[in-house]
Amino acid sequence: MSITETHHPLWVAYGTQGVVGSIRKSDDGYTVTMAGADASAGTYPSMEIAKSALHAHMTPGSDWPEFREH
């Protein structure tokens, strides 16, 4: 018996003060989780929408974060 692990791409969002959140791709879409949150902020159909949602959950007036794939 062999065990197969599925790895899903992960992007970490960096703001001026460090990590602000992450986006993980799954079969259901792109899931946004803010740094320090116990639950996700939602799952979105595209990466661009997920990026916008993550930015919308940041402090008002925050600069657009830098997204790095891990």
C-alpha atoms as one frame of an Amber mdcrd trajectory, in Angstrom:
protein
   0.000   0.000   0.000   1.379   3.402  -0.894   0.362   6.746   0.487  -0.021
   9.634  -1.904   0.232  13.167  -0.586  -1.291  16.058  -2.461   0.524  19.367
  -2.239  -1.320  22.551  -3.085   0.474  25.756  -4.059   0.754  28.394  -1.330
   1.413  32.115  -1.671   2.351  34.243   1.327   1.378  37.913   1.319   3.889
  40.377   2.767   2.948  43.886   3.802   5.176  46.653   5.135   5.121  45.085
   8.628   5.695  41.470   7.539   3.355  38.571   6.749  -0.287  39.643   6.447
  -1.871  36.459   5.116  -1.752  33.592   2.666  -3.560  32.107  -0.315  -3.685
  28.341  -0.847  -4.884  26.746  -4.080  -7.116  23.699  -3.749  -9.588  21.820
  -5.885 -12.274  24.247  -4.637 -10.444  27.462  -5.569  -8.113  29.873  -3.788
  -8.515  30.107  -0.012  -7.496  33.313   1.780  -6.335  33.182   5.389  -5.220
  36.300   7.206  -2.176  36.116   9.499  -3.197  35.120  13.029  -6.730  34.114
  12.014  -8.296  30.877  13.255 -10.390  30.452  10.111 -10.139  31.345   6.450
 -11.586  34.568   5.077 -13.146  32.699   2.138 -12.478  30.696  -1.004 -12.494
  32.426  -4.382 -12.631  31.195  -7.992  -9.421  32.881  -9.199  -6.075  34.026
  -7.853  -6.760  37.646  -8.809 -10.037  37.689  -6.867  -8.329  36.029  -3.881
  -5.563  38.663  -3.939  -8.156  41.443  -3.970 -10.067  39.806  -1.115  -6.913
  39.480   0.977  -6.087  43.143   0.386  -9.667  44.114   1.311  -9.228  42.355
   4.685  -6.112  44.384   5.482  -6.154  47.652   7.420  -7.828  50.393   5.318
  -5.230  52.366   3.371  -2.689  49.513   3.343  -0.441  49.217   0.316  -0.920
  46.243  -1.998   1.046  43.315  -0.477   3.806  41.375  -2.209   2.806  37.777
  -2.966   5.507  35.083  -2.934   4.894  31.460  -3.851   6.231  28.909  -1.351
